[in-house]
Amino acid sequence: MGRNDEKLANEVGPMNVSEALRDTMAHRNMSKNEMIRRTGIDRSTFFQILGGRRSATPAQFEKILEKLDPEPCERASLLQTYEAERVGEAVYAAWEKIRQFWKRLDALDAAGLPPQKAPLSCIGQAMEQAVSGPDPAEIRIFLPEDLLGRLGVFTDLARIGALQPDCEIWVAFLLAPAPESSAFETVLDNLPELLELVKAQNFRISAGSVPAGADQFTVLTPYPYFVLAGDVLILVSRDGSKQKELTDPSFVRDYEKSFAEALGRAGKVIDSSRDLHSCLQILGGCFQRFAGQEIYLLDPTPCIDLSITDEELRRYLQDDTLLSYKHLLEQTGVREFSTKTGMQQLVGNGNVAESGVHIRIQPEDVPVLAGNLKARLGKNLFLLSEETVTVPRDWSMYVLGEEMLIIVPHDDNRFLVAVSSRKIAEKFAGWFHSRLSMENADLLTRPGS
């Protein structure tokens, strides 16, 4: 039996945990017998793990890593391979999509939407005309995710909004996924650009996601997609290469009605709101609604409300609204994720810019703040590895139960964007929960450490 196990352990298959372990052992010239001796794992069990016939338990895998002592990048790779094999391809792919979303969002925060140097498209001209009047403009967009980028819709909107800073622009999207996409992928693919638009003071955004495979407005028409900009209707071909402009009021009204009905069936998955006090009230209401459920917070720097006492906060602020928000946040039992760099920045310069609050911690209070943060580590504050996870520098994100994401600018709660889709929120909740409950390469501080 031992000989069969050893034979299987030497077989070469697709890259998986067993193969990754064999490769790492080979690079270190470490024999199987030596690893068995060092780890204390039963011989038959070890050969079955190395041959891919059984999965190592977290304790066994951690023991193997300890004795292999790989370089940090190798360790991260081994942990990611182990995690992917344990949770399955579909779940791990969703978690990778979340990581990529944060990475794209951070890159867009740094660079902004790419400038649109070409003249405005037919769609862009219609949108520009719609916002040129004195009244708030309403724009309705029904396009698949690939055409939104290819036709330059986001960059056109950003340029138009910058040219008309005093015009309030309401934009409603019906996001039509590509045939192989899910609502989760469609929303995450477009959310960074939508957030970048909402950064402009004059944009209000809402969006619904049409399920993949659902019938379009007119399935057989060569122009199944459209943009409504004020009194102008732009019909768009399936590949985006052809567009038709219509101004007949009856057509415009029919498409407005169809859009409203379709958005109602799809349900809004993204909505934005403005005004600091309104945002705090919305957050407070959400915290109460999800009381007793798991709530996670992703922050570029640790939340000051969770890191100082009421007395310390009152020395810097007299705002009872923020104090009430602090109490509610504490009562939720929220678990916060940030980075070592973010923690060092907060303690290093004492500058606090979050939730509409801008204060400077006095030098004599900085050691107290540092002590408070240290006391939180492993309890309700967990640091992520910046080698494997990109935490967006300009945003804070709340994951409420498995039902909602709320995204706000980190330094100013002047607006928030709510993503109210269970199919999306549960995947984010699963990622955060798994960071605390299983072996992974992302978490620097473990629960209870």
C-alpha positions in Angstrom: 0.0 0.0 0.0 2.8 2.4 0.8 4.5 1.6 -2.5 1.2 2.4 -4.4 0.9 5.7 -2.5 4.4 6.6 -3.3 3.9 5.8 -7.0 0.8 8.0 -7.1 2.7 10.8 -5.4 5.2 10.8 -8.2 2.6 11.0 -11.0 2.5 14.3 -12.8 -1.0 15.9 -13.5 -2.4 19.4 -13.9 -1.0 22.0 -11.5 -2.8 21.6 -8.1 -1.8 21.5 -4.5 -0.1 18.1 -4.7 2.0 19.1 -7.7 2.8 22.5 -6.2 4.1 20.8 -3.0 6.2 18.3 -5.0 7.7 21.2 -7.0 8.5 23.1 -3.9 10.1 20.1 -2.2 12.2 19.4 -5.3 13.5 23.0 -5.4 14.6 22.5 -1.8 16.1 19.1 -2.4 13.8 17.8 0.4 12.8 14.1 0.2 9.4 12.7 1.1 10.8 10.8 4.0 12.4 14.0 5.4 9.1 15.9 5.2 7.3 13.0 6.9 9.9 13.1 9.7 9.8 16.9 10.1 6.0 17.3 9.9 5.0 14.2 11.9 2.2 13.5 9.5 1.4 9.8 9.0 3.3 8.3 6.1 0.3 6.9 4.2 -1.6 10.2 4.8 1.4 12.3 3.5 1.7 10.2 0.3 -2.0 10.5 -0.3 -1.8 14.3 0.1 1.2 14.5 -2.2 -0.5 12.3 -4.8 -3.7 14.2 -4.8 -5.8 11.4 -3.3 -6.8 13.5 -0.3 -6.7 17.1 0.8 -4.5 18.2 3.7 -6.4 19.6 6.6 -5.6 23.3 7.4 -3.4 22.2 10.3 -1.5 19.7 8.2 -1.0 22.2 5.4 0.2 24.8 7.8 2.7 22.3 9.2 3.9 21.4 5.7 4.4 25.1 4.9 6.2 25.7 8.2 8.7 22.9 7.4 9.1 23.9 3.8 9.8 27.5 4.8 9.1 28.9 1.3 9.8 32.5 0.2 6.9 34.9 0.8 5.8 34.8 -2.8 6.0 31.0 -2.9 4.1 30.8 0.3 1.3 33.0 -1.1 1.1 31.0 -4.3 0.9 27.7 -2.3 -1.8 29.1 -0.1 -3.8 30.4 -3.0 -3.6 27.0 -4.8 -4.7 25.3 -1.6 -7.6 27.7 -1.1 -8.8 27.3 -4.7 -8.7 23.5 -4.4 -10.7 23.6 -1.1 -13.5 26.0 -2.1 -13.9 24.9 -5.8 -13.3 26.6 -9.1 -16.5 28.7 -9.2 -16.2 30.2 -5.7 -12.5 30.9 -6.1 -13.2 32.6 -9.5 -15.7 34.9 -7.9 -13.2 35.8 -5.2 -10.6 36.5 -7.9 -13.1 38.8 -9.6 -13.5 40.7 -6.3 -9.7 41.2 -6.0 -9.6 42.4 -9.6 -12.5 44.8 -9.0 -10.6 46.4 -6.1 -7.4 46.6 -8.3 -9.3 48.3 -11.2 -11.1 50.6 -8.8 -7.8 51.7 -7.3 -6.1 52.2 -10.7 -9.1 54.3 -11.8 -8.9 56.4 -8.6 -5.3 57.2 -9.4 -5.7 57.9 -13.2 -9.4 58.8 -13.6 -11.4 58.0 -16.6 -9.3 58.1 -19.8 -9.6 61.4 -21.7 -11.9 61.3 -24.7 -9.9 63.0 -27.4 -12.1 62.1 -30.3 -15.3 64.2 -31.1 -18.4 63.2 -29.2 -20.2 60.2 -30.7 -23.8 60.4 -31.8 -24.7 59.2 -28.3 -22.4 61.7 -26.7 -23.9 64.6 -28.7 -27.4 63.6 -27.7 -26.4 63.4 -24.0 -24.6 66.8 -24.2 -27.8 68.3 -25.7 -29.9 66.8 -22.9 -27.8 68.5 -20.2 -27.6 71.9 -21.9 -30.9 73.1 -20.6 -31.7 74.7 -17.2 -33.6 71.7 -15.8 -32.0 68.5 -14.3 -31.2 66.1 -17.2 -32.3 62.5 -17.3 -30.4 60.0 -19.4 -31.5 56.3 -19.7 -29.0 53.8 -21.1 -29.6 50.2 -22.1 -26.4 48.7 -23.4 -24.4 45.5 -22.9 -21.2 45.8 -20.8 -18.9 45.5 -23.8 -20.6 48.4 -25.7 -20.5 50.7 -22.7 -16.7 50.8 -23.0 -16.4 50.4 -26.8 -18.7 53.4 -27.5 -17.0 55.6 -24.9 -20.2 56.2 -22.9 -18.5 56.6 -19.5 -15.8 59.0 -20.9 -18.4 61.0 -22.8 -20.5 61.3 -19.6 -17.5 62.4 -17.6 -16.5 65.0 -20.1 -20.1 66.3 -20.4 -20.4 66.5 -16.6 -17.2 68.4 -16.3 -18.4 70.9 -18.9 -21.7 71.3 -17.2 -20.8 71.3 -13.5 -24.0 73.2 -12.4 -26.4 70.8 -14.2 -27.8 67.9 -12.1 -27.5 64.8 -14.3 -29.5 61.7 -13.5 -28.3 58.6 -15.3 -30.1 55.2 -15.2 -28.4 52.2 -16.6 -29.9 48.8 -17.6 -26.8 46.7 -17.7 -27.2 43.9 -20.3 -24.6 41.2 -19.6 -22.6 39.4 -22.3 -24.0 35.9 -23.1 -21.5 34.2 -20.8 -21.6 36.8 -18.0 -23.6 36.8 -14.7 -25.1 39.8 -12.9 -22.2 39.6 -10.5 -19.6 39.9 -13.3 -21.6 42.6 -15.2 -22.0 44.9 -12.1 -18.3 44.5 -11.0 -17.1 45.1 -14.5 -19.0 48.4 -14.7 -18.9 49.6 -11.1 -15.5 51.3 -11.1 -16.6 53.6 -13.9 -19.9 54.2 -12.3 -18.2 55.2 -9.1 -15.8 57.5 -10.9 -18.8 59.3 -12.5 -20.5 59.7 -9.1 -17.4 61.4 -7.8 -18.5 64.4 -9.8 -20.8 66.5 -7.7 -23.5 66.7 -10.4 -24.1 63.0 -11.1 -26.8 60.7 -9.6 -26.6 57.1 -10.8 -28.9 54.1 -10.6 -28.5 50.8 -12.4 -30.3 47.5 -12.8 -28.9 44.3 -14.2 -30.8 42.3 -16.9 -30.3 38.6 -16.3 -28.2 36.8 -18.9 -30.3 35.2 -21.6 -33.4 37.4 -20.8 -35.3 38.7 -23.9 -34.4 42.1 -24.9 -37.0 44.7 -25.7 -37.4 43.4 -29.3 -35.5 40.2 -29.8 -35.5 40.2 -33.6 -34.7 43.8 -34.2 -31.3 44.7 -35.5 -31.2 47.6 -33.0 -32.0 46.0 -29.7 -30.2 48.6 -27.5 -30.8 52.2 -27.0 -30.0 55.5 -25.2 -32.6 58.0 -24.2 -31.2 61.5 -23.7 -33.9 64.1 -23.1 -36.1 64.1 -26.1 -33.7 62.1 -28.3 -33.7 58.3 -28.8 -30.6 56.7 -30.1 -31.1 53.1 -31.3 -27.9 50.9 -31.3 -27.2 47.8 -33.3 -26.0 44.6 -31.6 -22.4 45.2 -32.3 -22.6 49.0 -31.8 -21.4 49.8 -35.3 -24.8 51.3 -36.4 -26.9 53.9 -34.6 -30.1 55.6 -35.5 -31.4 58.9 -34.0 -35.1 59.3 -33.5 -37.0 62.3 -32.1 -40.6 61.3 -32.7 -42.3 61.9 -29.3 -44.4 58.7 -29.5 -41.2 56.6 -30.0 -39.5 58.4 -27.1 -42.5 57.8 -24.8 -42.8 54.1 -25.7 -39.1 53.5 -25.0 -39.3 55.5 -21.7 -42.2 53.2 -20.6 -40.4 50.1 -21.7 -37.2 51.2 -19.9 -39.1 51.8 -16.7 -40.9 48.5 -16.9 -37.6 46.6 -17.6 -35.9 48.4 -14.7 -38.7 47.4 -12.4 -38.5 43.8 -13.5 -34.7 43.7 -13.2 -34.7 45.6 -9.9 -32.2 48.3 -9.1 -28.9 46.9 -8.0 -27.0 50.2 -7.8 -28.3 53.5 -6.4 -26.5 56.6 -5.2 -27.5 59.2 -2.6 -26.0 62.5 -1.6 -25.7 64.8 1.5 -23.7 63.8 4.6 -26.5 63.6 7.1 -28.7 61.6 4.7 -25.9 59.2 4.1 -25.3 58.7 7.8 -29.0 58.1 8.3 -29.0 55.6 5.5 -26.0 53.8 7.0 -27.6 53.9 10.5 -30.8 52.4 9.1 -28.8 49.7 7.4 -26.8 48.9 10.5 -30.1 48.5 12.5 -31.7 46.4 9.7 -28.7 44.0 9.7 -28.1 43.9 13.4 -27.0 40.5 14.5 -25.7 39.6 11.0 -22.1 39.7 9.9 -20.9 43.1 8.9 -17.5 43.8 7.3 -15.8 47.1 6.5 -12.9 47.5 4.1 -10.9 50.8 4.7 -7.7 52.2 3.3 -6.9 53.4 6.9 -8.4 52.1 10.1 -11.7 53.7 11.0 -11.2 56.4 13.6 -14.7 55.9 15.1 -13.7 52.4 16.1 -10.3 53.4 17.3 -10.9 56.2 19.9 -13.2 56.6 22.9 -16.2 59.0 23.1 -14.2 61.3 25.3 -11.4 61.5 22.8 -13.8 62.1 20.0 -15.5 64.9 21.9 -12.2 66.7 22.3 -12.0 67.1 18.6 -15.7 67.3 17.5 -19.0 68.5 18.9 -21.1 66.7 16.3 -23.7 64.5 18.1 -24.7 63.0 14.8 -21.2 61.5 14.2 -21.1 60.4 17.9 -24.4 58.5 17.4 -23.1 57.0 14.2 -19.9 55.9 16.2 -22.1 54.2 18.8 -24.2 52.4 16.2 -21.0 51.2 14.4 -19.6 49.8 17.6 -22.8 48.0 18.4 -22.9 46.2 15.1 -19.7 44.2 15.9 -18.3 45.2 12.6 -15.0 43.6 11.6 -12.7 45.9 9.8 -10.1 45.1 7.2 -7.3 47.5 6.3 -3.5 47.5 5.6 -0.3 47.9 7.5 0.5 50.9 5.4 -2.9 52.5 6.2 -2.3 51.9 9.9 1.1 53.5 9.7 -0.2 56.5 7.8 -2.9 57.1 10.4 -0.4 56.9 13.3 2.4 58.5 11.5 0.9 61.8 10.6 -2.2 61.9 12.9 -4.3 63.3 10.0 -7.9 61.9 10.0 -9.9 62.4 6.8 -12.9 60.1 6.8 -16.7 60.3 6.9 -16.7 64.0 6.2 -14.5 64.6 9.2 -11.1 66.3 8.9 -9.1 66.6 12.1 -5.5 66.4 13.2 -4.7 64.3 16.2 -2.6 66.2 18.7 1.0 64.8 19.1 0.3 63.8 22.8 -2.7 61.7 21.7 -1.0 59.8 18.9 0.6 57.2 21.3 -2.9 56.6 22.7 -4.3 56.1 19.2 -1.5 53.7 18.4 -2.2 51.7 21.5 -5.9 51.6 20.7 -5.2 50.3 17.2 -2.8 47.7 18.5 -5.4 46.5 21.0 -7.9 46.1 18.1 -5.7 43.8 16.0 -7.0 40.3 15.8 -10.3 41.3 17.4 -12.2 43.7 15.1 -9.3 45.0 13.0 -7.4 42.7 10.5 -4.6 43.7 8.2 -4.5 42.5 4.7 -1.4 41.6 2.7 -0.7 44.4 0.1 1.1 41.7 -2.0 -2.1 39.9 -2.7 -4.9 42.4 -2.1 -5.3 45.9 -3.4 -7.3 48.1 -1.0 -8.8 51.0 -3.0 -7.2 54.2 -1.6 -10.3 56.4 -2.0 -13.2 54.2 -0.9 -14.6 52.5 2.1 -16.9 49.5 1.6 -19.4 48.0 4.0 -20.7 44.4 3.4 -24.0 44.0 5.3 -25.1 40.5 5.9 -25.2 38.7 2.6 -27.6 41.3 1.0 -26.0 44.6 0.4 -22.8 46.5 -0.3 -22.5 50.2 0.6 -19.6 52.1 -0.9 -18.6 55.6 0.3 -15.7 58.0 -0.4 -13.3 57.3 2.5 -12.6 60.9 3.2 -16.0 62.4 2.8 -19.5 60.8 3.2 -21.0 63.4 0.8 -22.5 60.5 -1.1 -22.9 56.7 -1.0 -23.5 54.0 -3.6 -25.6 51.0 -2.5 -25.4 47.7 -4.3 -28.5 45.8 -3.2 -28.1 42.4 -4.9 -27.9 39.3 -2.7 -26.1 37.4 -5.5 -23.3 40.0 -5.4 -23.2 40.7 -1.6 -23.1 37.1 -0.6 -19.9 36.6 -2.7 -18.2 39.6 -0.9 -19.4 38.3 2.5 -18.0 34.9 1.6 -14.6 36.3 0.8 -14.4 38.3 4.0 -15.7 35.4 6.1 -13.2 33.0 4.5 -10.3 35.3 5.3 -11.0 34.8 9.0 -12.0 31.2 8.9 -9.5 29.4 6.6 -5.9 29.4 5.6 -5.2 32.1 3.0 -2.4 34.3 1.8 -4.3 37.6 2.3 -4.5 38.0 6.0 -1.5 39.3 8.1 -3.3 39.4 11.4 -5.3 36.3 12.4 -8.3 36.3 14.7 -7.2 36.1 18.3 -3.6 37.0 17.5 
